[in-house]
Amino acid sequence: MSDARALMGTSDSETTEHPAATVTRLRSPIVSIVWTALAQGQLDPVAAIREIEAGLPGGPAALAPFTCHPLLAARLAATRALQRPRHEATALAFTVLGGFSVTRGDRRVDNAAWERRAAQRVVRLLLLHRDRTVSEDEILETFWPDRHPDSARRSLHVAISRARRVLDTPSSHSVVEIADRMYRLRLRPGDGVDADDFEAAARTALTEHGAARAPLLERATSLWGGEPLPEERYSDWALGWRERLSDLHIAVLTALADSCLERGDLIGAILRARALVGLDPLDEGAHRRLMVAHARGGHRSQALRQFLECRRALVERLGVEPASETARLQRRILAGKPV
């Protein structure tokens, strides 16, 4: 018990205090509530300890009081959790496709934990540029360009402090490294970013040939979670990165639509081509793929309507007629020729 008391910051002289009173005094109200619920048999000890480990500020340190809990099962669960290798519980998963979020272990970090929007934005900037260090001046110019340097620097320090409280664990080095006013987000073994997984899968699929290509393209498509960092849609510093990933996604969908047409999977081709048109209504290649898929499926009227949809989008938005390749395809379909 002495080790647990040390972790809680208590001394031997304090052990006469009732354990629940000690927890109430030293820890958050949530810990006190869970403590009481466990004592009354209202919670499963193993599940409760797992939730505390993943969700409470401080991570594993929040488990220390429960090693002194009067319920044996709770004490054992807390002790075992503290003895586990920390990377199992503290691995960070960054989601940037479809929206920004961070998951620690199996628990998503609540947005309220960040407290400041600036903390999230600084982390997003460092995450996108984690292959290099980012100068303090670059960060200040990006987020606080109109502030006095001293005021902007204070805001940055507060944002970094909050980010570290969200991302770091007491037993490991900070994920946010600072040296000589240079900043870097350095991920640890086990940490991951969903965009990295998609990009690796997409590039592998696009360089593959033969029978293995289609399954690899399907896998890459399944890893696409949506628009990259929609929160930074109008941020110049994220523009190039967002466009690169979006272009790669379009390349994968295009290759997959072509693969489906080659294999005679007309439904698959239609689904992928429609997705491409949804992303860019001015993509004539996507419209042509839809026309071909409909025509090969015996739906000539749908193929011709697709041509009209393509023409309307081009005329209304750009004031131009479809390209000659698209017009030739329409004429072949009108004439009932194979496409």
N, C-alpha and C positions, 0 to 999 in steps of 0.2 A: 504493500500500500504506500510505502514511503516514496517510491518512484512516481506514482500517480499524484501524490500530494505535491511533489516538486513540480510536476508538469502543470498543475493547477495554480501554482504560486502560493501554496499553503505551507505552514510549518507545523511541527508536532504539537505545538501549543494550541493550534486551532482545531485539533481533531475532536475536541469535546463538543464542538458545535454539531448540530444535527446535519447529516450529509445533504439533505435537500435544502436546508437553509444556506449551507455553504455555496451550493450551485446557484441558488437564487441570487445570492449576494455577488458572486463573482462572474456569473455568466448571463447570457441573454434570457429574456422571458421565454423564448422558444425552448431553450434547453430545460428550463424549470418545468415547463408544461410536459415535455417528453419524459423527463425524469419521473414525474408523478404518474403519468399514464402507464409507463413501464411498471412502476411499483404496484399499480392497481390491476395489472394484467390486461390493459386495454390495447396494447400494441405488441406485435411480434418483435422480440428483441433483435433478431438478426436483420430483419427488414428495416427496423427503426434506425439501427446503427449505420446501415448502408446509406440511408437517406441523409442522416446527419453528416456523414463523411463526405458525401457528394455535394450537399446543398448549403451547409452553413458556412459563413465567413470563417476563414482560418483553416478550413479543410480538416485534415487529420487532427490538428490541435484541439478541435472542438470535441473530440472523442474522449479526451483525458478525464473529465469528470466522471464519465460512465464506468471507468475502471474501478470506481469506488461505490458503484450502485449497490444497494442491498439485494437486488435480484441477481443470482448467480449467472443466469443466462445472459443478462445484459453486460455483466462484468467480462464474461468470456468473449462475447462478440466484440466488445470495444477493444479488449486486449489483443485479440487476433487481428483486428483491423489495423491497429497501430503497429503490429509486427510484420504486416505484409510489405513487400517491396513497394515503395511509394509510387513508382511509375505506373503501376496497375490502376491506381485510383486517381492519378493526377494528370494523365495524358490529356492534352488539349486538342480538340477538333474544331477548326475554324471553318465556318460555312460562309461563302461569299457569293455563291450562285443562288439567285432568287431572293437574296437578303442576307444581311450580316447577322451572325450569331456565333456564340462560343459554347462548346460543350466540354465539361470536365468529367472524365470518366464516362458515366452513363447519364449524367445530369446536365441539362442545359442551364447556362448561367442566365439568371433573370436580368432583364434590361435595367431594372431598378438598381441592381448591384453596381452599375457603372456610375450612377449618380449624375455624372456630367456627360453631355453629348460629346464634348471635346475629347474626353478620354477615349471614347470609341473611335472617333475620327483619326486621332493620332495613331492608334493601334492599326487602323485600316491602312493608313499611309505607310507605316513601317512594314506592315505585312506585304504590301505590294512591292516594296523595295527592299525586301529582306536579304537580297543578294549583295547588298552594299550598306555602308553606313550612311546615315542622313544627318546633315549638319543641323545644329540648332537654328541657325539663320534661315535655312530652307524651311524648317517647320514653322518658324515664326512668320515668315513671309507668306506661307500657305494659309495659315489659319487666323493670324492676327496682324494683317498687313497695316492696319490703320492705328494700331495701338503704340503707345510709347514702349520702347524696347524693354524697359524694366517691368512694366505692367504685363506685356506679352510673355516675358520670361517667367513671371510668377504664375501666369495661367498655364503655361506649359508644364511647370513643375507640379502644379496641382493635378493636371491631367495625367501625368506620368505616375504620380503617387497613387491615384485612383486606379489606373490601369494595372499597376503592379499588385494592388490589393485584390483585384479580380483574377488576375492570371497566375500569380505566383503562389507557391506553397512554402510554409516555414522551413522545410527541410531541404530546399533546393535553391540554386542560384536564380536570380531574376531572369525572366524571359526577355525583359527590356534592358539591354546593356547600354551603359553610358560611359564614355571615356573622352576626355578633352572636348566636351561639348559636342560630341558626335553620338548619335543614337542608332541602335540596331535592335531589331526583333530577331532573336536567335531561337529557333524551335529546337526542342529536345527530341531524343529518340522516342518514338511513340506518338509524338504530336503530328498533326496532319492538316492539310487544307484541301477542301473538296475540289477546288479548281485545278490543283496539281494532279489529282487523280484523273479528272476528266481530260486534261491536256495530254497526260502521258498515254492514256488509252486511245485518245483521238489520233495522236501522231503515229502510234503503233498501227492502228487500223488503216490509216491512209497510206502507209507504206507497204502494207501487206497485199499480196496478190493470190489469186486462186480461191479454193474453197474456204479457207480460213478467214477471208476478208469480211464476208457478210456478218458472221457472229461477232467479230471484233468491232465492226461498225455499230452493231446493235448494242453491244456492251457500252461503248463510248456514249451512245445516245442516252442510255439509261442513267448515266452518271451526270447528265446535264440537269441542273436544278433550276435553271431560269436565268434571267438577266443578271449579269455580273454586277454586284454592288449597286442595286438601283438607288440606294441612298446617296450615291455619289455620281448620279447621272449627269449633273452639270458641273462637275469638278474637273478642271483642266488636268490635274495631276493623275487622275484615274482614266482619262480618255483613251490613251494609247493602249493601256492594258485591257480595258473593256472592249475596245474594237478588235484587238487581237483574238480574244477568247470568242467573241461573237462571230468573227469571220471563220474561226476554226469550227465552231458549231455548225455554221452554214455549210462548210466544206464536207463535214461528216454527213449531214442530212442529204446533201446533193449526191454524194457517193452512194449513200444507202438507197436513195430513190432510183438511181441508175442500176444498182445491183438488183433491186427488186424487179425492175423492168426486164433485165437480162434473164432473170430466173423465172419470169412469168408470174411473179407475185404482184398482180395488179392492185389488189387492195393495199398491200404494203407500200407500193409506189404512190398511190393516191394519198395515203396518210402522210407520207414524208413530203410530197410535193405541196400538199395543202399547208403543212407546217411552214414550209419555205415561203409560200405566198403570204401567210399570216405575218411572218417576220418582215417581209418586204414585198408589198403589192406590186412594185415595179420590176420585180425579178422575172424577166421574160422567160428565162430558162426554166424556172419553176412552173410557169403557166404552160410552156410547151410540154413538159413532162406530164402534167395533168391531162392535157389534150391527148397525148399519145396513149396514156393509160386508159382513159375513157373510150377512145376509139378502138383500141385492141380488145376491150371488154364488150364491144358491140353497142356502145352508147354514144352514137355519133352526135346526137343532139346535145348531150352534155359536153362533149368535146368542143362543139361549135360555140356553145354558151361560154365556155371557158375562154375562147378566143375573144369574144365580145367583152368579157370582164377585163381581160388583159388590155384590150384597146381602150376601154373606157378609163382605166386607171392611168394609162400613159397620156391620153389626150387631156384629161382633166387636170392632171398634176404637172405634166411636163410640156404639154402642147405638141406632142410628137405622135406619129403613127408607129405601129409595131414594126420591128425589124423585118427585113426581107425573109429571113429564115422562118420567122413566125407566120408571116403571110403565106409562104409556100406550103407550110404544114397545114394551114387552114384550107388551102385550095385542094390539097391531096385528100383531106378528109371529106370535103364537099363532093369530090369526084368519086368517093368510095374506094380510093386506092389504099393499099396497105401502108402502114406507117411504123 
